[in-house]
Amino acid sequence: MKVLVVDPDPESRDALRRAFSARGEQVRGVASAPEGSRYLAELAPDVVVAATDLPENEAESFLRDAAGDRRRSLWALVPEGQLESAVVSMQRGADDFLWRPISAERVSLLLERFASRRAAEDLAEEDRLRLARVERGLALPGRSPRWNEAMASIERLAPETAVLITGEEGTEKEAAARFLHRLSPRGAGPFLKAGEGAGFRDALGRAVGGTLLVTGVDRAPSPVQAEILEALQGNQRPALVLATDRDPADAVRRGELAAGIVGGLQDRILHLPPLRERGDDVSRLARHFLEEGSATLAFDAEAMDALAAHDWPGNVQELREAVRRAAKLAEGPTIGPTVVRSVLGRPLASRRSRRRRVPVVKIAVGDSLADVERRLIQKTLEFARGNKRKTAELLKLSLKTIYNKIKEYGLEH
């Protein structure tokens, strides 16, 4: 455990250092609030002990920063007999207090309380994250390679304090933002949304300790984008998740999105793939959405083929709505192609025409043979809707080779 002591009295500062060291804790003692502020970032202490007789003009910002981490414990160091100072410190956010001169027994007692509290918090946090992952699987279902990559990115980016989500309209960006929040250290805090930056300043203040989602950030007015950029460059209290339906580089070229926003988040971008690039996820999602509304209905094979052949320009949101409408129109336990034709609003493509829609793999001089092979197998696997035997036939390879290549390139479908 790491402890930071900020105390202008050298005698009590040394006594605290001895008391904490005797318990095996790593302790750093400094005499002023400005020094304490420097070590807050450098040491990342679990416990901060701050004297109540620090100069008020120096102590205010330090104590605010010290109390900003909910897992950190802040103890006030109070001159003996000044009970009012102890009470005021507790009202201002201190978790407990020590008297000066120092009692090693009191230090041990507070450390034991803190260790017990931290252990309970760790257990509660494990339970919260476990539940959040289960809920994410239900809210953002899918098993295609592209979707698995996106879900892995949510796990990787969740601890970040700023993330940019990109993806076409209907790709579940708000749901992804909620799970970036839920899987983050701020997951127990508030989650707020500001569409196109509306009410950004107010929402930024109300989302302290949580996450603020700004949807349509490329459509936010220039003054609001300037405020967002300022928040990104500062030490904002809530995490910021920005979302856009547009390609961010294109939006910057068109002057619709501040270059500083994209540049600052270049390595913290979560891209959600369109449904047409998610292979068998179309049929998985269709069954999932149907089961949510009805335990007795099912799509027949031809209807499912038709759903898989559709381009889904509205992505997951369009599919969800199509399934809902199909369920309402169904006259028996099975939903057939006629119902699908009705909800999609256009004649179904023939089986022959659907077979002609073969995806193209583009290659360029300089691409490695391994990368070209990986992309070719991935696209063929998606075209074959995950059927490995069909993939092997199309590529004129043995089934064993396909299984080995899928494992080698991490393309499990």
C-alpha positions in Angstrom: 0.0 0.0 0.0 1.3 3.5 -0.9 0.8 6.4 1.5 1.4 10.2 1.0 1.8 12.4 4.0 1.5 16.2 3.6 2.4 17.8 6.9 4.4 21.0 7.5 5.4 19.8 11.0 8.6 17.7 10.5 8.3 15.9 13.9 4.8 14.5 13.2 5.7 13.9 9.5 8.6 11.7 10.7 6.4 10.0 13.3 3.9 9.1 10.6 6.6 7.8 8.3 7.8 5.5 11.1 4.3 4.3 11.9 3.4 3.5 8.3 6.8 1.9 7.6 6.5 -0.3 10.7 3.4 -1.8 9.0 5.3 -2.4 5.8 3.7 0.4 3.8 5.5 2.5 1.2 5.3 6.1 2.5 6.3 9.5 1.2 6.3 12.6 3.4 6.3 16.2 2.1 5.9 19.5 3.8 3.6 21.4 1.4 0.4 21.1 -0.7 2.2 21.9 -4.0 4.7 19.0 -3.3 1.7 16.8 -2.4 0.1 17.6 -5.7 3.2 16.5 -7.6 3.4 13.2 -5.7 -0.4 12.5 -6.2 0.3 11.9 -9.9 3.8 10.3 -9.4 3.1 8.0 -6.5 -0.7 7.3 -7.0 -1.2 6.7 -3.3 -3.9 4.6 -1.8 -4.0 6.7 1.4 -3.4 10.5 1.7 -2.8 12.1 5.1 -3.2 15.9 5.0 -2.6 18.3 7.8 -5.5 20.7 8.5 -3.1 23.6 9.2 -1.8 23.7 5.6 -2.2 27.2 4.1 -5.8 27.5 2.8 -4.8 29.0 -0.5 -2.6 26.0 -1.3 -4.6 23.2 0.3 -7.9 23.6 -1.5 -7.0 22.3 -4.9 -4.7 19.6 -3.5 -7.5 18.2 -1.2 -10.0 18.3 -4.1 -7.6 16.3 -6.3 -6.8 13.9 -3.4 -10.5 13.2 -2.9 -11.1 12.8 -6.6 -10.2 9.0 -6.7 -13.1 7.1 -5.0 -10.8 4.2 -4.2 -8.3 6.4 -2.3 -8.8 7.2 1.4 -8.2 10.7 2.7 -7.3 11.2 6.3 -7.1 14.6 8.1 -4.2 15.2 10.4 -5.6 17.4 13.3 -3.7 19.2 16.1 -4.8 17.6 19.4 -8.0 19.0 20.9 -9.2 20.8 17.7 -12.3 18.7 17.3 -14.0 21.3 15.2 -11.2 21.0 12.6 -11.7 17.3 12.5 -15.5 17.7 12.0 -14.9 20.3 9.2 -12.4 18.0 7.5 -14.9 15.1 7.5 -17.6 17.4 6.0 -15.2 18.4 3.2 -14.6 14.8 2.2 -12.0 13.3 4.6 -12.8 9.6 5.4 -11.2 9.7 8.9 -8.7 11.7 11.0 -5.6 11.3 13.1 -4.6 13.4 16.0 -1.2 15.2 16.3 0.9 14.0 18.1 0.8 10.7 16.3 -0.5 7.5 17.8 0.9 4.4 16.1 -2.1 2.4 17.4 -4.5 4.8 15.8 -2.6 4.5 12.5 -2.8 0.7 12.6 -6.6 0.8 13.4 -7.3 3.1 10.4 -5.1 1.0 8.1 -7.0 -2.2 9.1 -10.4 -0.4 8.4 -9.1 0.8 5.0 -7.9 -2.7 4.1 -11.2 -4.2 5.0 -13.1 -1.6 3.0 -10.8 -2.1 0.0 -11.3 -5.9 0.1 -15.1 -5.5 0.2 -14.9 -2.9 -2.7 -12.7 -5.3 -4.8 -15.3 -8.1 -4.4 -18.2 -5.8 -5.3 -16.2 -4.5 -8.3 -15.5 -8.1 -9.5 -19.2 -8.9 -9.3 -20.2 -5.6 -11.1 -17.8 -6.3 -14.0 -18.9 -9.9 -14.3 -22.5 -8.8 -14.5 -21.6 -6.1 -17.0 -19.9 -8.6 -19.3 -22.9 -10.9 -19.2 -25.2 -7.9 -20.0 -22.9 -6.8 -22.8 -23.2 -10.2 -24.4 -27.0 -10.0 -24.3 -27.2 -6.4 -25.5 -24.5 -6.6 -28.2 -24.7 -10.2 -29.4 -22.6 -11.6 -32.2 -19.6 -14.0 -32.9 -18.2 -12.9 -36.2 -14.5 -12.1 -36.4 -15.2 -8.4 -37.0 -17.6 -8.2 -34.1 -15.3 -10.1 -31.8 -12.6 -7.5 -32.6 -14.9 -4.7 -31.7 -15.9 -6.3 -28.4 -12.2 -6.8 -27.6 -11.7 -3.1 -28.3 -14.4 -2.3 -25.7 -12.5 -4.2 -23.1 -9.2 -2.6 -24.1 -10.5 1.0 -24.2 -12.8 0.9 -21.2 -10.1 2.2 -18.7 -9.4 5.3 -21.0 -10.8 8.7 -20.1 -11.6 9.6 -23.7 -12.7 7.4 -26.7 -14.0 8.1 -30.2 -16.6 5.6 -31.5 -17.1 5.4 -35.3 -19.6 3.4 -37.3 -22.5 3.8 -39.7 -25.9 4.7 -38.4 -27.6 1.9 -36.6 -24.4 0.1 -35.5 -25.2 0.3 -31.8 -22.8 3.1 -30.9 -24.8 4.2 -27.9 -25.0 0.7 -26.5 -21.2 0.3 -27.0 -20.6 3.6 -25.2 -22.7 2.3 -22.3 -20.6 -0.8 -22.0 -17.4 1.3 -22.3 -18.7 3.0 -19.2 -20.0 -0.1 -17.4 -16.6 -1.9 -17.8 -14.6 1.1 -16.8 -13.4 2.1 -13.3 -16.2 4.8 -13.4 -18.9 2.2 -14.1 -20.8 2.8 -10.9 -21.1 6.5 -11.7 -23.5 8.4 -13.9 -23.9 7.9 -17.7 -25.1 11.0 -19.5 -25.7 11.8 -23.2 -25.4 15.1 -25.1 -26.7 14.8 -28.6 -24.7 16.9 -31.1 -23.1 18.6 -28.0 -26.4 20.1 -26.8 -26.0 21.2 -23.2 -22.4 20.0 -23.1 -21.2 22.2 -20.3 -24.1 21.4 -18.1 -23.8 17.6 -18.8 -20.0 17.7 -18.2 -20.7 19.0 -14.7 -23.4 16.5 -13.9 -21.4 13.5 -15.2 -18.6 13.9 -12.6 -17.3 10.5 -11.6 -19.0 8.8 -14.6 -19.1 9.1 -18.4 -20.5 11.7 -20.9 -21.5 10.5 -24.4 -21.6 13.1 -27.1 -23.4 11.7 -30.2 -23.1 13.3 -33.6 -19.9 15.1 -32.5 -19.2 16.1 -36.1 -22.6 17.9 -36.2 -21.9 19.8 -33.0 -21.5 23.6 -33.5 -17.9 24.9 -33.7 -18.0 26.6 -30.2 -19.2 23.3 -28.7 -16.4 21.4 -30.5 -13.9 23.9 -29.0 -15.3 23.2 -25.5 -15.0 19.5 -26.1 -11.4 19.9 -27.3 -10.7 22.0 -24.2 -12.2 19.2 -22.0 -10.1 16.6 -23.8 -6.9 18.5 -23.2 -7.7 19.2 -19.5 -8.2 16.8 -16.6 -12.0 16.4 -17.0 -13.8 14.7 -14.3 -16.1 12.5 -16.4 -14.8 10.3 -19.1 -15.7 11.5 -22.6 -17.0 9.2 -25.3 -17.6 10.9 -28.7 -19.5 9.2 -31.4 -19.9 9.9 -35.2 -21.6 8.2 -38.1 -19.0 9.6 -40.5 -15.5 8.7 -41.3 -13.6 11.0 -38.9 -10.8 11.8 -41.4 -13.4 12.7 -44.0 -15.3 14.9 -41.5 -12.1 16.7 -40.7 -11.3 17.3 -44.4 -14.8 18.8 -44.9 -14.3 21.1 -42.0 -17.1 19.5 -40.0 -15.0 18.0 -37.2 -12.1 19.7 -35.3 -8.8 18.1 -36.3 -7.6 18.4 -32.7 -10.4 16.1 -31.5 -9.5 13.3 -34.0 -5.8 13.8 -33.6 -5.9 13.5 -29.9 -7.9 10.3 -30.0 -6.1 8.6 -32.9 -5.1 5.6 -30.8 -8.4 5.4 -28.9 -10.9 4.8 -31.6 -13.6 2.0 -31.4 -14.9 1.1 -34.8 -18.2 -0.8 -35.0 -18.5 -2.7 -38.3 -21.6 -2.5 -40.5 -23.9 -5.5 -40.4 -23.1 -6.5 -44.0 -19.5 -7.2 -42.9 -20.5 -9.4 -40.0 -21.2 -12.7 -41.8 -23.4 -15.1 -39.9 -24.2 -12.5 -37.3 -27.2 -11.5 -39.4 -28.9 -14.8 -38.8 -27.8 -15.0 -35.2 -29.2 -11.5 -34.5 -32.4 -12.2 -36.4 -33.0 -15.3 -34.2 -32.0 -13.4 -31.1 -34.4 -10.5 -31.8 -37.2 -12.9 -32.7 -36.7 -14.9 -29.4 -36.9 -11.6 -27.5 -40.4 -11.0 -28.7 -41.7 -14.6 -29.2 -40.7 -18.0 -27.9 -42.8 -19.8 -30.5 -41.9 -18.2 -33.9 -39.0 -19.1 -36.2 -37.8 -18.1 -39.6 -37.7 -20.8 -42.3 -34.5 -21.4 -44.3 -35.5 -19.4 -47.3 -36.6 -16.4 -45.2 -33.3 -16.6 -43.4 -31.4 -16.7 -46.7 -33.3 -13.5 -47.7 -32.4 -11.7 -44.5 -28.7 -12.7 -45.0 -28.8 -11.4 -48.6 -30.1 -8.0 -47.7 -27.5 -5.1 -47.5 -29.0 -3.6 -44.2 -28.1 0.0 -44.8 -29.7 0.7 -41.4 -27.6 -2.0 -39.8 -28.6 -3.6 -36.5 -31.4 -1.1 -35.8 -33.0 -1.9 -39.2 -32.7 -5.6 -38.7 -34.3 -5.3 -35.2 -37.2 -3.4 -36.7 -37.6 -5.8 -39.6 -37.8 -8.8 -37.2 -40.3 -7.0 -35.0 -42.6 -6.3 -38.0 -42.2 -9.8 -39.4 -43.3 -11.3 -36.1 -46.4 -9.1 -36.2 -47.2 -10.2 -39.7 -46.6 -13.9 -39.2 -49.8 -16.1 -39.4 -48.3 -19.3 -38.1 -45.3 -20.6 -36.2 -42.9 -20.1 -39.1 -42.0 -16.8 -40.9 -41.5 -17.4 -44.6 -40.0 -15.3 -47.4 -43.3 -13.6 -48.3 -43.3 -11.9 -44.9 -39.7 -11.0 -45.3 -40.4 -9.5 -48.7 -43.1 -7.4 -47.1 -41.0 -6.0 -44.3 -38.0 -5.3 -46.5 -40.2 -3.4 -49.0 -38.8 -4.9 -52.2 -38.8 -8.3 -54.1 -36.4 -10.9 -52.8 -33.3 -11.5 -54.9 -33.3 -14.9 -56.6 -31.0 -17.6 -55.3 -29.0 -17.3 -58.5 -28.5 -13.5 -58.2 -27.6 -13.8 -54.6 -24.9 -16.3 -55.5 -23.4 -13.8 -57.9 -22.8 -11.3 -55.2 -19.3 -12.5 -54.4 -17.2 -10.1 -52.2 -14.0 -8.7 -53.6 -10.6 -8.8 -51.9 -8.4 -5.9 -52.9 -4.7 -6.2 -52.8 -1.9 -3.8 -53.5 1.8 -4.0 -54.2 3.6 -4.2 -50.9 0.9 -6.3 -49.1 2.5 -9.4 -47.6 1.4 -12.8 -48.9 0.3 -13.8 -45.4 -1.9 -10.7 -45.1 -3.5 -11.3 -48.5 -4.1 -15.0 -47.6 -5.7 -14.0 -44.2 -8.1 -11.5 -45.9 -9.0 -13.9 -48.7 -9.8 -16.7 -46.2 -11.8 -14.3 -44.0 -13.9 -12.9 -46.8 -14.5 -16.4 -48.2 -15.5 -17.6 -44.7 -18.0 -14.7 -44.4 -19.4 -15.4 -47.9 -19.9 -19.1 -47.0 -21.7 -17.9 -43.8 -19.2 -19.7 -41.6 -19.3 -23.0 -43.4 -15.7 -24.3 -43.3 -16.3 -27.1 -45.8 -17.8 -24.7 -48.3 -14.9 -22.3 -47.7 -12.4 -25.1 -48.4 -14.3 -26.0 -51.7 -14.3 -22.4 -52.9 -10.6 -21.9 -52.2 -9.7 -25.4 -53.6 -8.0 -26.3 -50.3 -8.4 -29.3 -47.9 -10.8 -28.9 -45.0 -7.8 -29.6 -42.6 -5.9 -26.8 -44.2 -8.8 -24.4 -43.7 -9.1 -25.3 -40.0 -5.3 -24.8 -39.6 -5.4 -21.4 -41.4 -8.4 -20.2 -39.4 -6.6 -21.1 -36.2 -3.3 -19.5 -37.4 -4.9 -16.2 -38.3 -7.4 -16.1 -35.5 -10.4 -16.2 -37.8 -12.7 -18.4 -35.7 -16.2 -17.8 -37.1 
